[in-house]
Amino acid sequence: MFTGIIEDLGTIEKLEKDGGNLHITVKNSIASELKVDQSVAHNGVCLTVVKTNGNIYTVTAIQETLDKTNMGLLSTGDLVNIERAMKLGDRLDGHIVQGHVDQTAECISIAEDDGSWLFTFEYDKHLNNITIEKGSITVNGVSLTVINSKLNQFSVAIIPFTYEHTTFKALTLGDKVNLEFDVIGKYVKRLNDLRH
């Protein structure tokens, strides 16, 4: 379980294919605190640490993860948002995030807005995920508030701190991002669908 509050940025040091799996080696400032078998969110994708060595560690993404997220699009040198699993008793500063990506979206607009940024994303509406105005959404692991909610797109406003301390500073038009829709909203939608 995560909160969507990014702890650190990681740099992709190495990518190694192994059958349908992708071993991803990441360098960052919290790597030395990690242990094998620990869950860490990478751009919102919960992956298990399989190896550590000083300031680098390795996680493995299976084919299912590569098919449903942007992890298979990573290149050496790319930045990823990093969050360790939350501890019981900590404050929940973001929202409840499972680290289970629902689908990807494409960045279709970036606008600077008097010291902050407005990012707009479009996603496949046929996967039946929804956003609501002022609801929660996780974009590449970052807990955000939805604005301009539409059937298959939404926007988020990014403050300077979030812009500088996450991968939003490197995001460009056409980039694919990972989306995790609000877990409570997913259950409500599913129950509603079952009743009809």
WOJOBEL-V906716 format. One line per field, one symbol per residue. ss: DSSP state (a for helix, b for strand, c for the rest). psi: psi as a letter, one per 30 degrees, with the letter a starting at -180 (. if undefined). burial: 1 if it has 24 or more other C-alpha atoms within 12 Angstrom, else 0. Layout:
# WOJOBEL-V906716
ss: ???
psi: ???
burial: ???
This chain:
# WOJOBEL-V906716
ss: cbcccccbbbbbbbbbbbccbbbbbbbcccaaacccccbbbbccbbbbbbbbbccbbbbbbcaaaaaaccaaacccccbbbbbbccccccccccccbcccccbbbbbbbbbbbccbbbbbbbbcaaaccccccccbbbbccbbbbcbcccccbbbbbbcaaaaaacaaaacccccbbbbbbcaaaaaaaaaaaaac
psi: klfgjkelklkjekkjkibgljkjkkklfgeffllkfkkkkjhgjjlkkfkljcgllklkkleeeeefageffklkflkkkkklklkkflkifcljkfgjkelllkjfkkkkihfakjkkkkljffggllllkglkkkjhfkklkklhkleglllkkkleeeefgafeffklkfkklkkjlkeeeeeeeeeeeff.
burial: 1111111111111010000001111111011001000111111111111011000111111100110111111100011111111100000001111111111111100100000011111110000011110011111111111100100111111100011001111010001111111110000000000000
